[in-house]
Amino acid sequence: MANLDEIDKRLLSELQAEGRVTNVELAQRVGLTAPPCLRRVRGLEEDGAIRGYHADLDPSKLGFAITVFAMVSLKSQAESALREFEDHMATLAEVRECHMLNGEIDFILKIVSQDLQSFQEFLTGKLTPAPNVESVKTSLTIRTSKQVPGVPL
């Protein structure tokens, strides 16, 4: 993907900012006609530079008032144990992101919950008993001052 030209970068930047833009509008913004614009976008999708399109939802307006980051240490760092943990996290709807780290902590999770009680139930009922979990440290988000999806293009 390192061989993106300036038009590809502008296409990606525009789509990252506004995924619902029409092909005609997108073409105008980057200085193309509609057919080559659509071909380029489809090529970027096929190459995996564009993974998908989604709506940016406001969790608090949908009843998810709590966002928590959980730092998880595992008992074993064997590849099979790491995969088992990742596979289990993929089944938990409250876990919105799961990142393996290097260093003292094995994983950091972004978790959403309706309130503190439901988060506590999730923590004790689903997260701490998960496969291979040794310890979990959590930090409740007080406020989010920056949340920008994607990458700087």
Secondary structure, DSSP 8 states (H G I E B T S, - for coil): -TT--HHHHHHHHHHHH-TT--HHHHHHHHT--HHHHHHHHHHHHHTTSS--------GGGGT--EEEEEEEEES---HHHHHHHHHHHHT-TTEEEEEE-SSS-SEEEEEEESSHHHHHHHIIIIITTSTTEEEEEEEE----S----S---
